[in-house]
Amino acid sequence: MDKQRQEQVIIALKEKGATQACPRCRNLEFEVIGESMITLNREPPMVPGLPGYAPPAIPIILVSCTNCGYIAQHATRLLNLKR
């Protein structure tokens, strides 16, 4: 993730009030470590490799405590961070 994207994420988190201490160690400092996806299960399940298979997924931002390494996940869409 480039510096500009990191700054967008930090601003979006602050605007949403996501500035509380780490729930594990109470440290107040976090760092944005990247973006990822959480894949959801489908009902009924589809078979990977078959036409039309695309598991639904939620884009997320990963943030880590600088003290204990606790990782928090934030839904990119709810932070209004488009890709």
Distance bins in CASP14 RR format, pairs under 12 A and 6 or more apart:
PFRMAT RR
TARGET T0000
AUTHOR 0000-0000-0000
RMODE 2
METHOD distances of the structure
MODEL  1
1 7 0 0 0 0 0 1 0 0 0 0 0
1 8 0 0 0 0 1 0 0 0 0 0 0
1 9 1 0 0 1 0 0 0 0 0 0 0
1 10 0 0 0 0 0 1 0 0 0 0 0
1 31 0 0 0 0 0 1 0 0 0 0 0
1 32 1 0 0 1 0 0 0 0 0 0 0
1 33 0 0 0 0 1 0 0 0 0 0 0
1 34 1 0 1 0 0 0 0 0 0 0 0
1 35 1 0 0 1 0 0 0 0 0 0 0
1 36 0 0 0 0 0 1 0 0 0 0 0
1 61 0 0 0 0 1 0 0 0 0 0 0
1 62 0 0 0 0 1 0 0 0 0 0 0
1 63 0 0 0 0 0 1 0 0 0 0 0
1 76 0 0 0 0 0 1 0 0 0 0 0
1 81 0 0 0 0 0 1 0 0 0 0 0
1 83 0 0 0 0 0 1 0 0 0 0 0
2 8 0 0 0 0 1 0 0 0 0 0 0
2 9 0 0 0 0 0 1 0 0 0 0 0
2 32 0 0 0 0 0 1 0 0 0 0 0
2 34 0 0 0 0 0 1 0 0 0 0 0
2 35 0 0 0 0 0 1 0 0 0 0 0
3 9 0 0 0 0 0 1 0 0 0 0 0
3 10 0 0 0 0 0 1 0 0 0 0 0
3 32 0 0 0 0 0 1 0 0 0 0 0
4 10 0 0 0 0 0 1 0 0 0 0 0
4 11 0 0 0 0 0 1 0 0 0 0 0
4 32 0 0 0 0 0 1 0 0 0 0 0
4 81 0 0 0 0 0 1 0 0 0 0 0
5 11 0 0 0 0 0 1 0 0 0 0 0
5 12 0 0 0 0 0 1 0 0 0 0 0
5 32 0 0 0 0 1 0 0 0 0 0 0
5 33 0 0 0 0 0 1 0 0 0 0 0
5 34 0 0 0 0 1 0 0 0 0 0 0
5 35 0 0 0 0 1 0 0 0 0 0 0
5 61 0 0 0 0 1 0 0 0 0 0 0
5 76 0 0 0 0 0 1 0 0 0 0 0
5 79 0 0 0 0 0 1 0 0 0 0 0
5 81 0 0 0 0 1 0 0 0 0 0 0
5 82 0 0 0 0 0 1 0 0 0 0 0
5 83 0 0 0 0 1 0 0 0 0 0 0
6 12 0 0 0 0 0 1 0 0 0 0 0
6 13 0 0 0 0 0 1 0 0 0 0 0
6 30 0 0 0 0 0 1 0 0 0 0 0
6 31 0 0 0 0 1 0 0 0 0 0 0
6 32 1 0 1 0 0 0 0 0 0 0 0
6 33 0 0 0 0 1 0 0 0 0 0 0
6 34 0 0 0 0 1 0 0 0 0 0 0
6 35 0 0 0 0 0 1 0 0 0 0 0
6 61 0 0 0 0 1 0 0 0 0 0 0
6 62 0 0 0 0 0 1 0 0 0 0 0
6 63 0 0 0 0 0 1 0 0 0 0 0
6 81 0 0 0 0 0 1 0 0 0 0 0
7 13 0 0 0 0 0 1 0 0 0 0 0
7 14 0 0 0 0 0 1 0 0 0 0 0
7 32 0 0 0 0 1 0 0 0 0 0 0
7 81 0 0 0 0 0 1 0 0 0 0 0
8 14 0 0 0 0 0 1 0 0 0 0 0
8 15 0 0 0 0 0 1 0 0 0 0 0
8 32 0 0 0 0 1 0 0 0 0 0 0
8 35 0 0 0 0 0 1 0 0 0 0 0
8 61 0 0 0 0 1 0 0 0 0 0 0
8 76 0 0 0 0 0 1 0 0 0 0 0
8 79 0 0 0 0 1 0 0 0 0 0 0
8 80 0 0 0 0 1 0 0 0 0 0 0
8 81 1 0 0 1 0 0 0 0 0 0 0
8 82 0 0 0 0 1 0 0 0 0 0 0
8 83 0 0 0 0 0 1 0 0 0 0 0
9 15 0 0 0 0 0 1 0 0 0 0 0
9 16 0 0 0 0 0 1 0 0 0 0 0
9 18 0 0 0 0 0 1 0 0 0 0 0
9 30 0 0 0 0 0 1 0 0 0 0 0
9 31 0 0 0 0 0 1 0 0 0 0 0
9 32 1 0 1 0 0 0 0 0 0 0 0
9 33 0 0 0 0 0 1 0 0 0 0 0
9 34 0 0 0 0 1 0 0 0 0 0 0
9 35 0 0 0 0 1 0 0 0 0 0 0
9 59 0 0 0 0 0 1 0 0 0 0 0
9 60 0 0 0 0 0 1 0 0 0 0 0
9 61 1 0 1 0 0 0 0 0 0 0 0
9 62 0 0 0 0 1 0 0 0 0 0 0
9 63 1 0 0 1 0 0 0 0 0 0 0
9 72 0 0 0 0 0 1 0 0 0 0 0
9 74 0 0 0 0 1 0 0 0 0 0 0
9 76 0 0 0 0 1 0 0 0 0 0 0
9 79 1 0 0 1 0 0 0 0 0 0 0
9 80 0 0 0 0 0 1 0 0 0 0 0
9 81 1 0 0 1 0 0 0 0 0 0 0
9 83 0 0 0 0 0 1 0 0 0 0 0
10 16 0 0 0 0 0 1 0 0 0 0 0
10 17 0 0 0 0 0 1 0 0 0 0 0
10 18 0 0 0 0 1 0 0 0 0 0 0
10 19 0 0 0 0 0 1 0 0 0 0 0
10 29 0 0 0 0 0 1 0 0 0 0 0
10 30 0 0 0 0 1 0 0 0 0 0 0
10 31 0 0 0 0 1 0 0 0 0 0 0
10 32 1 0 0 1 0 0 0 0 0 0 0
10 61 0 0 0 0 1 0 0 0 0 0 0
10 63 0 0 0 0 1 0 0 0 0 0 0
10 74 0 0 0 0 0 1 0 0 0 0 0
10 79 0 0 0 0 0 1 0 0 0 0 0
10 81 0 0 0 0 0 1 0 0 0 0 0
11 17 0 0 0 0 0 1 0 0 0 0 0
11 18 0 0 0 0 0 1 0 0 0 0 0
11 19 0 0 0 0 0 1 0 0 0 0 0
11 32 0 0 0 0 0 1 0 0 0 0 0
11 79 0 0 0 0 1 0 0 0 0 0 0
11 80 0 0 0 0 0 1 0 0 0 0 0
11 81 0 0 0 0 1 0 0 0 0 0 0
12 18 0 0 0 0 1 0 0 0 0 0 0
12 19 0 0 0 0 0 1 0 0 0 0 0
12 32 0 0 0 0 0 1 0 0 0 0 0
12 61 0 0 0 0 1 0 0 0 0 0 0
12 63 0 0 0 0 0 1 0 0 0 0 0
12 74 0 0 0 0 1 0 0 0 0 0 0
12 75 0 0 0 0 0 1 0 0 0 0 0
12 76 0 0 0 0 1 0 0 0 0 0 0
12 77 0 0 0 0 0 1 0 0 0 0 0
12 78 0 0 0 0 1 0 0 0 0 0 0
12 79 1 0 1 0 0 0 0 0 0 0 0
12 80 1 0 0 1 0 0 0 0 0 0 0
12 81 1 0 1 0 0 0 0 0 0 0 0
12 82 0 0 0 0 0 1 0 0 0 0 0
13 19 1 0 0 1 0 0 0 0 0 0 0
13 20 0 0 0 0 0 1 0 0 0 0 0
13 30 0 0 0 0 1 0 0 0 0 0 0
13 31 0 0 0 0 0 1 0 0 0 0 0
13 32 0 0 0 0 1 0 0 0 0 0 0
13 61 1 0 0 1 0 0 0 0 0 0 0
13 62 0 0 0 0 0 1 0 0 0 0 0
13 63 1 0 0 1 0 0 0 0 0 0 0
13 72 0 0 0 0 1 0 0 0 0 0 0
13 73 0 0 0 0 0 1 0 0 0 0 0
13 74 1 0 0 1 0 0 0 0 0 0 0
13 75 0 0 0 0 0 1 0 0 0 0 0
13 76 0 0 0 0 0 1 0 0 0 0 0
13 78 0 0 0 0 0 1 0 0 0 0 0
13 79 1 0 0 1 0 0 0 0 0 0 0
13 80 0 0 0 0 0 1 0 0 0 0 0
13 81 0 0 0 0 1 0 0 0 0 0 0
14 20 0 0 0 0 0 1 0 0 0 0 0
14 30 0 0 0 0 0 1 0 0 0 0 0
14 32 0 0 0 0 0 1 0 0 0 0 0
14 63 0 0 0 0 0 1 0 0 0 0 0
14 74 0 0 0 0 0 1 0 0 0 0 0
14 79 0 0 0 0 0 1 0 0 0 0 0
15 78 0 0 0 0 0 1 0 0 0 0 0
15 79 0 0 0 0 1 0 0 0 0 0 0
15 80 0 0 0 0 1 0 0 0 0 0 0
15 81 0 0 0 0 0 1 0 0 0 0 0
16 61 0 0 0 0 0 1 0 0 0 0 0
16 74 0 0 0 0 1 0 0 0 0 0 0
16 75 0 0 0 0 0 1 0 0 0 0 0
16 78 1 0 0 1 0 0 0 0 0 0 0
16 79 1 0 0 1 0 0 0 0 0 0 0
16 80 0 0 0 0 1 0 0 0 0 0 0
16 81 0 0 0 0 0 1 0 0 0 0 0
17 74 0 0 0 0 0 1 0 0 0 0 0
17 79 0 0 0 0 0 1 0 0 0 0 0
18 30 0 0 0 0 1 0 0 0 0 0 0
18 32 0 0 0 0 0 1 0 0 0 0 0
18 61 0 0 0 0 1 0 0 0 0 0 0
18 63 0 0 0 0 1 0 0 0 0 0 0
18 72 0 0 0 0 1 0 0 0 0 0 0
18 73 0 0 0 0 0 1 0 0 0 0 0
18 74 1 0 0 1 0 0 0 0 0 0 0
18 75 0 0 0 0 0 1 0 0 0 0 0
18 78 0 0 0 0 0 1 0 0 0 0 0
18 79 0 0 0 0 1 0 0 0 0 0 0
19 28 0 0 0 0 1 0 0 0 0 0 0
19 29 0 0 0 0 0 1 0 0 0 0 0
19 30 0 0 0 0 1 0 0 0 0 0 0
19 63 0 0 0 0 0 1 0 0 0 0 0
19 72 0 0 0 0 0 1 0 0 0 0 0
20 26 0 0 0 0 1 0 0 0 0 0 0
20 27 0 0 0 0 0 1 0 0 0 0 0
20 28 0 0 0 0 1 0 0 0 0 0 0
20 30 0 0 0 0 1 0 0 0 0 0 0
20 63 0 0 0 0 0 1 0 0 0 0 0
20 65 0 0 0 0 0 1 0 0 0 0 0
20 72 0 0 0 0 1 0 0 0 0 0 0
21 27 1 0 0 1 0 0 0 0 0 0 0
21 28 1 0 1 0 0 0 0 0 0 0 0
21 29 0 0 0 0 1 0 0 0 0 0 0
21 30 0 0 0 0 1 0 0 0 0 0 0
21 65 0 0 0 0 1 0 0 0 0 0 0
21 66 0 0 0 0 0 1 0 0 0 0 0
21 67 0 0 0 0 0 1 0 0 0 0 0
21 68 0 0 0 0 0 1 0 0 0 0 0
21 70 0 0 0 0 0 1 0 0 0 0 0
21 72 0 0 0 0 0 1 0 0 0 0 0
22 28 1 0 0 1 0 0 0 0 0 0 0
22 29 0 0 0 0 1 0 0 0 0 0 0
22 30 1 0 0 1 0 0 0 0 0 0 0
22 31 0 0 0 0 0 1 0 0 0 0 0
22 63 0 0 0 0 1 0 0 0 0 0 0
22 64 0 0 0 0 1 0 0 0 0 0 0
22 65 1 0 1 0 0 0 0 0 0 0 0
22 66 0 0 0 0 1 0 0 0 0 0 0
22 67 1 0 0 1 0 0 0 0 0 0 0
22 68 1 0 0 1 0 0 0 0 0 0 0
22 69 0 0 0 0 1 0 0 0 0 0 0
22 70 1 0 1 0 0 0 0 0 0 0 0
22 71 0 0 0 0 0 1 0 0 0 0 0
22 72 0 0 0 0 1 0 0 0 0 0 0
23 30 0 0 0 0 0 1 0 0 0 0 0
23 65 0 0 0 0 1 0 0 0 0 0 0
23 68 0 0 0 0 1 0 0 0 0 0 0
23 69 0 0 0 0 0 1 0 0 0 0 0
23 70 1 0 0 1 0 0 0 0 0 0 0
23 71 0 0 0 0 0 1 0 0 0 0 0
23 72 0 0 0 0 1 0 0 0 0 0 0
24 30 0 0 0 0 0 1 0 0 0 0 0
24 64 0 0 0 0 0 1 0 0 0 0 0
24 65 1 0 0 1 0 0 0 0 0 0 0
24 67 0 0 0 0 1 0 0 0 0 0 0
24 68 1 0 1 0 0 0 0 0 0 0 0
24 69 0 0 0 0 1 0 0 0 0 0 0
24 70 1 0 1 0 0 0 0 0 0 0 0
24 71 0 0 0 0 0 1 0 0 0 0 0
24 72 0 0 0 0 0 1 0 0 0 0 0
25 64 0 0 0 0 0 1 0 0 0 0 0
25 65 1 0 0 1 0 0 0 0 0 0 0
25 66 0 0 0 0 1 0 0 0 0 0 0
25 67 1 0 1 0 0 0 0 0 0 0 0
25 68 1 0 1 0 0 0 0 0 0 0 0
25 69 0 0 0 0 1 0 0 0 0 0 0
25 70 1 0 0 1 0 0 0 0 0 0 0
26 65 0 0 0 0 1 0 0 0 0 0 0
26 67 0 0 0 0 1 0 0 0 0 0 0
26 68 0 0 0 0 1 0 0 0 0 0 0
26 70 0 0 0 0 0 1 0 0 0 0 0
27 64 0 0 0 0 0 1 0 0 0 0 0
27 65 1 0 1 0 0 0 0 0 0 0 0
27 66 1 0 0 1 0 0 0 0 0 0 0
27 67 1 1 0 0 0 0 0 0 0 0 0
27 68 1 0 0 1 0 0 0 0 0 0 0
27 69 0 0 0 0 1 0 0 0 0 0 0
27 70 0 0 0 0 1 0 0 0 0 0 0
28 65 0 0 0 0 1 0 0 0 0 0 0
28 66 0 0 0 0 1 0 0 0 0 0 0
28 67 0 0 0 0 1 0 0 0 0 0 0
29 63 0 0 0 0 0 1 0 0 0 0 0
29 64 0 0 0 0 1 0 0 0 0 0 0
29 65 1 0 0 1 0 0 0 0 0 0 0
29 66 1 0 1 0 0 0 0 0 0 0 0
29 67 1 0 0 1 0 0 0 0 0 0 0
29 68 0 0 0 0 0 1 0 0 0 0 0
29 69 0 0 0 0 0 1 0 0 0 0 0
29 70 0 0 0 0 0 1 0 0 0 0 0
30 61 0 0 0 0 0 1 0 0 0 0 0
30 62 0 0 0 0 0 1 0 0 0 0 0
30 63 1 0 1 0 0 0 0 0 0 0 0
30 64 1 0 0 1 0 0 0 0 0 0 0
30 65 1 0 1 0 0 0 0 0 0 0 0
30 66 1 0 0 1 0 0 0 0 0 0 0
30 67 0 0 0 0 1 0 0 0 0 0 0
30 68 0 0 0 0 0 1 0 0 0 0 0
30 69 0 0 0 0 1 0 0 0 0 0 0
30 70 0 0 0 0 1 0 0 0 0 0 0
30 71 0 0 0 0 1 0 0 0 0 0 0
30 72 1 0 0 1 0 0 0 0 0 0 0
30 74 0 0 0 0 0 1 0 0 0 0 0
31 61 0 0 0 0 0 1 0 0 0 0 0
31 62 0 0 0 0 1 0 0 0 0 0 0
31 63 1 0 0 1 0 0 0 0 0 0 0
31 64 1 0 1 0 0 0 0 0 0 0 0
31 65 0 0 0 0 1 0 0 0 0 0 0
31 66 1 0 1 0 0 0 0 0 0 0 0
31 67 0 0 0 0 0 1 0 0 0 0 0
31 69 0 0 0 0 1 0 0 0 0 0 0
31 70 0 0 0 0 0 1 0 0 0 0 0
31 71 0 0 0 0 0 1 0 0 0 0 0
31 72 0 0 0 0 0 1 0 0 0 0 0
32 60 0 0 0 0 0 1 0 0 0 0 0
32 61 1 0 0 1 0 0 0 0 0 0 0
32 62 1 0 0 1 0 0 0 0 0 0 0
32 63 1 0 1 0 0 0 0 0 0 0 0
32 64 0 0 0 0 1 0 0 0 0 0 0
32 65 0 0 0 0 0 1 0 0 0 0 0
32 66 0 0 0 0 0 1 0 0 0 0 0
32 71 0 0 0 0 0 1 0 0 0 0 0
32 72 0 0 0 0 0 1 0 0 0 0 0
32 73 0 0 0 0 0 1 0 0 0 0 0
32 74 0 0 0 0 1 0 0 0 0 0 0
32 76 0 0 0 0 0 1 0 0 0 0 0
32 79 0 0 0 0 0 1 0 0 0 0 0
32 81 0 0 0 0 0 1 0 0 0 0 0
33 60 0 0 0 0 0 1 0 0 0 0 0
33 61 0 0 0 0 1 0 0 0 0 0 0
33 62 1 0 1 0 0 0 0 0 0 0 0
33 63 1 0 0 1 0 0 0 0 0 0 0
33 64 1 0 1 0 0 0 0 0 0 0 0
33 65 0 0 0 0 0 1 0 0 0 0 0
33 66 0 0 0 0 0 1 0 0 0 0 0
33 69 0 0 0 0 1 0 0 0 0 0 0
33 70 0 0 0 0 0 1 0 0 0 0 0
33 71 1 0 0 1 0 0 0 0 0 0 0
33 72 0 0 0 0 1 0 0 0 0 0 0
33 73 0 0 0 0 0 1 0 0 0 0 0
33 74 0 0 0 0 0 1 0 0 0 0 0
34 59 0 0 0 0 0 1 0 0 0 0 0
34 60 0 0 0 0 1 0 0 0 0 0 0
34 61 1 0 0 1 0 0 0 0 0 0 0
34 62 1 0 1 0 0 0 0 0 0 0 0
34 63 0 0 0 0 1 0 0 0 0 0 0
34 64 0 0 0 0 1 0 0 0 0 0 0
34 71 0 0 0 0 0 1 0 0 0 0 0
34 72 0 0 0 0 0 1 0 0 0 0 0
34 73 0 0 0 0 0 1 0 0 0 0 0
34 74 0 0 0 0 0 1 0 0 0 0 0
34 76 0 0 0 0 0 1 0 0 0 0 0
34 81 0 0 0 0 0 1 0 0 0 0 0
35 57 0 0 0 0 0 1 0 0 0 0 0
35 58 0 0 0 0 0 1 0 0 0 0 0
35 59 1 0 0 1 0 0 0 0 0 0 0
35 60 1 0 0 1 0 0 0 0 0 0 0
35 61 1 0 1 0 0 0 0 0 0 0 0
35 62 1 0 0 1 0 0 0 0 0 0 0
35 63 0 0 0 0 0 1 0 0 0 0 0
35 73 0 0 0 0 0 1 0 0 0 0 0
35 74 0 0 0 0 1 0 0 0 0 0 0
35 75 0 0 0 0 0 1 0 0 0 0 0
35 76 1 0 0 1 0 0 0 0 0 0 0
35 79 0 0 0 0 0 1 0 0 0 0 0
35 81 0 0 0 0 1 0 0 0 0 0 0
35 83 1 0 0 1 0 0 0 0 0 0 0
36 57 0 0 0 0 1 0 0 0 0 0 0
36 58 0 0 0 0 1 0 0 0 0 0 0
36 59 1 0 0 1 0 0 0 0 0 0 0
36 60 1 0 1 0 0 0 0 0 0 0 0
36 61 0 0 0 0 1 0 0 0 0 0 0
36 62 1 0 1 0 0 0 0 0 0 0 0
36 63 0 0 0 0 0 1 0 0 0 0 0
36 71 0 0 0 0 0 1 0 0 0 0 0
36 73 1 0 0 1 0 0 0 0 0 0 0
36 74 0 0 0 0 0 1 0 0 0 0 0
36 75 0 0 0 0 0 1 0 0 0 0 0
36 76 0 0 0 0 1 0 0 0 0 0 0
37 54 0 0 0 0 0 1 0 0 0 0 0
37 55 0 0 0 0 1 0 0 0 0 0 0
37 56 0 0 0 0 1 0 0 0 0 0 0
37 57 1 0 1 0 0 0 0 0 0 0 0
37 58 1 0 0 1 0 0 0 0 0 0 0
37 59 1 0 1 0 0 0 0 0 0 0 0
37 60 1 0 0 1 0 0 0 0 0 0 0
37 61 0 0 0 0 0 1 0 0 0 0 0
37 62 0 0 0 0 0 1 0 0 0 0 0
37 73 0 0 0 0 0 1 0 0 0 0 0
37 75 0 0 0 0 0 1 0 0 0 0 0
37 76 0 0 0 0 1 0 0 0 0 0 0
37 77 0 0 0 0 0 1 0 0 0 0 0
37 83 0 0 0 0 0 1 0 0 0 0 0
38 55 0 0 0 0 0 1 0 0 0 0 0
38 56 0 0 0 0 1 0 0 0 0 0 0
38 57 1 0 0 1 0 0 0 0 0 0 0
38 58 1 0 1 0 0 0 0 0 0 0 0
38 59 0 0 0 0 1 0 0 0 0 0 0
38 60 1 0 1 0 0 0 0 0 0 0 0
38 61 0 0 0 0 0 1 0 0 0 0 0
38 62 0 0 0 0 0 1 0 0 0 0 0
38 73 1 0 0 1 0 0 0 0 0 0 0
38 74 0 0 0 0 0 1 0 0 0 0 0
38 75 0 0 0 0 1 0 0 0 0 0 0
38 76 0 0 0 0 0 1 0 0 0 0 0
39 48 0 0 0 0 0 1 0 0 0 0 0
39 53 0 0 0 0 0 1 0 0 0 0 0
39 54 0 0 0 0 0 1 0 0 0 0 0
39 55 1 0 1 0 0 0 0 0 0 0 0
39 56 1 0 0 1 0 0 0 0 0 0 0
39 57 1 0 1 0 0 0 0 0 0 0 0
39 58 0 0 0 0 1 0 0 0 0 0 0
39 59 0 0 0 0 0 1 0 0 0 0 0
39 60 0 0 0 0 0 1 0 0 0 0 0
40 54 0 0 0 0 0 1 0 0 0 0 0
40 55 1 0 0 1 0 0 0 0 0 0 0
40 56 1 0 1 0 0 0 0 0 0 0 0
40 57 1 0 0 1 0 0 0 0 0 0 0
40 58 1 0 0 1 0 0 0 0 0 0 0
40 59 0 0 0 0 0 1 0 0 0 0 0
40 60 0 0 0 0 0 1 0 0 0 0 0
41 55 1 0 0 1 0 0 0 0 0 0 0
41 56 0 0 0 0 1 0 0 0 0 0 0
41 57 0 0 0 0 0 1 0 0 0 0 0
42 48 0 0 0 0 0 1 0 0 0 0 0
42 52 0 0 0 0 0 1 0 0 0 0 0
42 53 0 0 0 0 1 0 0 0 0 0 0
42 54 0 0 0 0 1 0 0 0 0 0 0
42 55 1 0 0 1 0 0 0 0 0 0 0
42 56 1 0 0 1 0 0 0 0 0 0 0
42 57 0 0 0 0 0 1 0 0 0 0 0
43 55 0 0 0 0 0 1 0 0 0 0 0
43 56 0 0 0 0 0 1 0 0 0 0 0
45 53 0 0 0 0 1 0 0 0 0 0 0
45 55 0 0 0 0 1 0 0 0 0 0 0
45 56 0 0 0 0 0 1 0 0 0 0 0
46 52 1 0 0 1 0 0 0 0 0 0 0
46 53 1 0 1 0 0 0 0 0 0 0 0
46 54 0 0 0 0 1 0 0 0 0 0 0
46 55 1 0 0 1 0 0 0 0 0 0 0
46 56 0 0 0 0 0 1 0 0 0 0 0
47 53 1 0 0 1 0 0 0 0 0 0 0
47 55 0 0 0 0 0 1 0 0 0 0 0
48 54 0 0 0 0 1 0 0 0 0 0 0
48 55 0 0 0 0 1 0 0 0 0 0 0
49 55 0 0 0 0 0 1 0 0 0 0 0
57 75 0 0 0 0 0 1 0 0 0 0 0
57 76 0 0 0 0 0 1 0 0 0 0 0
57 77 0 0 0 0 0 1 0 0 0 0 0
58 73 0 0 0 0 1 0 0 0 0 0 0
58 74 0 0 0 0 0 1 0 0 0 0 0
58 75 1 0 1 0 0 0 0 0 0 0 0
58 76 1 0 0 1 0 0 0 0 0 0 0
58 77 1 0 0 1 0 0 0 0 0 0 0
58 78 0 0 0 0 1 0 0 0 0 0 0
59 73 0 0 0 0 0 1 0 0 0 0 0
59 74 0 0 0 0 1 0 0 0 0 0 0
59 75 1 0 0 1 0 0 0 0 0 0 0
59 76 1 0 1 0 0 0 0 0 0 0 0
59 77 1 0 0 1 0 0 0 0 0 0 0
59 78 0 0 0 0 0 1 0 0 0 0 0
59 79 0 0 0 0 1 0 0 0 0 0 0
59 81 0 0 0 0 1 0 0 0 0 0 0
59 82 0 0 0 0 1 0 0 0 0 0 0
59 83 1 0 0 1 0 0 0 0 0 0 0
60 71 0 0 0 0 0 1 0 0 0 0 0
60 72 0 0 0 0 1 0 0 0 0 0 0
60 73 1 0 1 0 0 0 0 0 0 0 0
60 74 1 0 0 1 0 0 0 0 0 0 0
60 75 1 0 0 1 0 0 0 0 0 0 0
60 76 1 0 0 1 0 0 0 0 0 0 0
60 77 0 0 0 0 1 0 0 0 0 0 0
60 78 0 0 0 0 1 0 0 0 0 0 0
60 79 0 0 0 0 1 0 0 0 0 0 0
60 81 0 0 0 0 0 1 0 0 0 0 0
60 83 0 0 0 0 0 1 0 0 0 0 0
61 71 0 0 0 0 0 1 0 0 0 0 0
61 72 0 0 0 0 1 0 0 0 0 0 0
61 73 1 0 0 1 0 0 0 0 0 0 0
61 74 1 0 1 0 0 0 0 0 0 0 0
61 75 0 0 0 0 1 0 0 0 0 0 0
61 76 1 0 1 0 0 0 0 0 0 0 0
61 77 0 0 0 0 0 1 0 0 0 0 0
61 78 0 0 0 0 1 0 0 0 0 0 0
61 79 1 0 0 1 0 0 0 0 0 0 0
61 80 0 0 0 0 0 1 0 0 0 0 0
61 81 1 0 0 1 0 0 0 0 0 0 0
61 83 0 0 0 0 0 1 0 0 0 0 0
62 69 0 0 0 0 0 1 0 0 0 0 0
62 70 0 0 0 0 0 1 0 0 0 0 0
62 71 1 0 1 0 0 0 0 0 0 0 0
62 72 1 0 0 1 0 0 0 0 0 0 0
62 73 1 0 0 1 0 0 0 0 0 0 0
62 74 0 0 0 0 1 0 0 0 0 0 0
62 75 0 0 0 0 0 1 0 0 0 0 0
62 76 0 0 0 0 0 1 0 0 0 0 0
63 69 0 0 0 0 0 1 0 0 0 0 0
63 70 0 0 0 0 1 0 0 0 0 0 0
63 71 1 0 0 1 0 0 0 0 0 0 0
63 72 1 0 1 0 0 0 0 0 0 0 0
63 73 1 0 0 1 0 0 0 0 0 0 0
63 74 1 0 0 1 0 0 0 0 0 0 0
63 76 0 0 0 0 0 1 0 0 0 0 0
63 79 0 0 0 0 0 1 0 0 0 0 0
64 70 1 0 0 1 0 0 0 0 0 0 0
64 71 1 0 1 0 0 0 0 0 0 0 0
64 72 1 0 0 1 0 0 0 0 0 0 0
64 73 0 0 0 0 0 1 0 0 0 0 0
64 74 0 0 0 0 0 1 0 0 0 0 0
65 71 1 0 0 1 0 0 0 0 0 0 0
65 72 0 0 0 0 1 0 0 0 0 0 0
73 79 0 0 0 0 0 1 0 0 0 0 0
74 80 0 0 0 0 0 1 0 0 0 0 0
74 81 0 0 0 0 1 0 0 0 0 0 0
75 81 0 0 0 0 1 0 0 0 0 0 0
76 82 0 0 0 0 1 0 0 0 0 0 0
76 83 1 0 0 1 0 0 0 0 0 0 0
77 83 0 0 0 0 1 0 0 0 0 0 0
END
